[in-house]
Amino acid sequence: MYGVVTRNEEELSWSEFDRGFYEVKDVTGRAAEPVADAVNMVSCFADNAVEGEDDMVPVDDEGLQATRDREYFDWTYVCPTHDRYREGLLEAIEDAAGASGDVRLDDVGFPRDEYCHCDRCERRFAESDYEDRSEWRDAVMTEFVADARERVPGDLYLTLYPDPYPGHLSRRSGLDVAAIEEYVDEFVVPLYDMAYTTTYWLEVLASGFADLLSTPFSVELYAVDVDVDDLIDAAEVADEYGESVLFGYDASNARAALRRMTADARDGKQFGPE
């Protein structure tokens, strides 16, 4: 099964795709109206629009903010304990679910291992029943996923950072996979590359998630400006492990790859009695 991840509503109806994921809120803070015939995607704790809002941006123990102008961050993050943002986010998730029933949560979690040490997080950790800060972070994120689950009547999808090594998702993002699996119907793992000229690493990561998860997961590939033959090779590898293969942000290139795959399958030689 093959699908598309897009910001362009018209691409959702292209016949080559079995399923569609539509961004209704992305990391820029841009918002669009949710649609009925797709899984509506919401970027949760990544939002460039909060830049300058010091009480919303996570900080490490040295007071450094998780913003896109710093190394290692592609966008600006929002602290998951900011109540007003979280409430608005849950409302956006509920609105998205009202359109199609299904929602995908993107960018769920703390920015990295060393976040967050804002005054609010310091106070709430101190007031909590947890002695271990990583366990407290896991609990914060599990509670958020559970609250989102209550607002989604259909399938709930959740994007995972592509690191299946045991304990790494908790250490990096505050995601205890075993705890959140009960709320999630399907995970999505983006395995992005600019070229896919080699695919052994893709197989290693996908097989790692197959071992880690008891819940189904799909693999998302980056389709922008990737050679069609290389994209096909990557899709064939991903298809061995994922519930589906999703193509991100270049539906035309993805469609070309799927058409080539269909044509190659039809043209395959068969050997047998005349």
N, C-alpha and C positions, 0 to 999 in steps of 0.2 A: 504494500500500500504506500502511496506517495502523496505528499502534501506540499503546500506552499505557505510561507510566512511572509506577509506583505503589509504595506501601508496603502495599497491601491485596491479599492473595493471591487473594481471590475475584474481583477485577476482571480478572484475567488470562484468565479463561475466557469473558468476554463476547464474543459472536459478532461484534460490530462491529469488533473489533480483529484485525488479521492477525498481529500480533506483540506480545509483552509484555516489558517490562523491569522487574525486581523488585529493589528496594533491600534488600540483605542487610546492608550497613553504610553508614550515612549520616554526615553531618558532625557529628552530635551524639555519635557514638561508639556509638549504638544498633546492636545486632546482631540479626539474625533468621536463622532457618534457611534455607539456600538451597532452591529448589524445582526440580522436574524440568522443568516446562513453561514455562520463561521464560529470558530472558537475565538472569543474576544480576549485579547491579550492586554494585561495591565502591568506596566513597569512599576514596581512597588517602591523600593527604597533607593532608587537611582533617579535623580531629578535635577537637572541643571538649573531649573527655575528657582531653586532655593538658595543659590549663591548670594552671599551677603546677609543671609538670615543666620546669624551666628548661633542662635539657640537651637537651630534645626540640623546643623551640619555636625557629624560626629568628629570627635577629636581623640588623639591618642594620649598616652600618659605624659607627653611633652607639650601638649596643647596644639599639635599640628592638625589642621583640618583635612578631611578626606574630600578634596576638591580636584577637579579635572586638570587644574594647572600644575598639579604635583605629579612626580614620577609614579608610575604604577597604577594611576587612576585614569580611566578613559572618560569618566563622567563624575559629577558631584553626587555624593550620597546624602541620604537623610537618616538621622538617628532613629532607629526603630522604636525608641521609647517616647518619641514626641507625640503626645496625645492628640493634639489638634490635627496634625498631618495624618496620623493613623486613622482617626475617625473619618476624615475626608476620603482616605484611601479605601476604607471599607464601604463607604457609600458609592464610590466609583465601581468597585467590584460588584456590588449589588445591582447597580444600573446595567453593567455589562451582562450580568447573568440574566437580567430581565429581558434582554433582547433575544438571546439564543439558548439560555440555560447553562451553557458551558463557558468556563473561564480558565485562562492560563495566567498564572502568577509568574512574572518575570522579576529578576533582580531582588530576590527575597534574601534578607540576611544582613549582617553587619559587614562593613567594607573589607576588613582584613583581621588578622589575629589580634592586633593591638588596639582595636576599637571596641567599645567607646568608653571614654573617661570624662565625658561631660559631667557637669554638676548633677544633672538629673539622674544619669546612670549611676554615678557614685552613690548618690543617696538611696536609690532604689535597690541597688545591690546590698548596701549596708543594712537596709531594712528587711531584706528578704530572708528566707530560711536557708539560703545556700551559703556555704563556706567557700566553694570553688566557683570562681568567676565564670569559667567556661560552662559549667552546668547552669548557672543563672542565665547566660546568654542563650543557651539551648532552650531554656524554658520560655524566655521572651519570644523567641521565634516560633516555637511550637504553639504557644497561645495565639499568636497572630494567624497562623495557618488554620487552627481550629476555628477561630472567629470568621475567617474567610469561608471556610467550609459551610458554616451555618447559612451563608448568604447565597450559596450556589446550589440550585436544585438539580443541576445536571452533573456533568463530569468536571472535576477540578484537576487541572494540569499544573505542574510546577517545574520550573526550569532549575536545573542543578549545574553548578560550576563543574567543569569537566575534570574532576579529580576523584577517582573511585577508591583511592588508597584509604584503608580503614582509619577512621578518626579525622581525616583531613577536612571534610566538609564542616564538621563541628568546630574544629580549630580555626578554620578560615572564616566561616560565615555564621556560626551559631546554629547550624542545621543538624539536628540529631535525626538522621534518616529513619532509624527504627521507630522513633517517636512520631514523626510526621507521616509515615506511610499509611497509617490508618485513616488519614483525612484525604489522601491524594489518590485519584483514580489512575493517573498516568504521569510519569515524569518525562521531561524533555531534556536531552543532553546535547548542547551545541558543541560539535567538534569542528571548529572553524580552521580553515587554512586558505591561503591566497592562491594555491595552485593544485594541491593534492597530487603532486608528482610522485610521491611515495605514499603508501597507505598502511604500512605495517603498524605505525603508531596508532592509527585510527582503530585497527583491529584490537590492539592491546587495550586501549581505553574502553572501547565498547564491550569487550569481553569482561573487563574489570567491573563495569556497571552491571552486567548480567549476573556476576557473582554477588555483588553487593545488594541488589534490589530483589525483593520478592514481588513488587508491583511492576506492571508493564512499563516500558520506557521506549521513547522514540529518539532517533538520532537526527539532529538538525545539521545540515551542511550549508556552507557559505557558497552561494552560486554566482556572486558578482564577478564578472570578468574571468571566470575560471574556464579553461579549455574544456570543451564538451566531452572529449574522450576521457580526460582526467576526472571530470565530474561523474561520469558514468562508472569509472573504476571505483571511486569513493562510494557511490551509491550502492554498488553491488556488494562491497564489504559491509557497509552499514546495514544493509537489508538482512544480513545473516543474523543480526543481533537485535535490531529494533523492532518494535511493534509496527512502526512505519518509518519511512525516510522523509524528512522535511527539507525543503530547499528554501534558503533565506535570501530575500531581498533582491532577487533578479528572476522574476517569473518567466521571462522570455527565454533566458538561458536554460532554466530548469525545464521548460517545455521542450526546447530543442533536444536536451539530453534524453527526456522520456520518449520523444518520438523516435530518436535514434535507437534506443533500447528496444522499442516495439518493432521497428523495422528489422533490426538484427535478429530478433526472435523469430519473426516470420520467414526470414531468408535462410534460417539455419538448415543445413543439409541433413537429410535423413537417409540412412543406409538400410537397405532391406531388399526383399525380392522385387523384381520388376513387375 
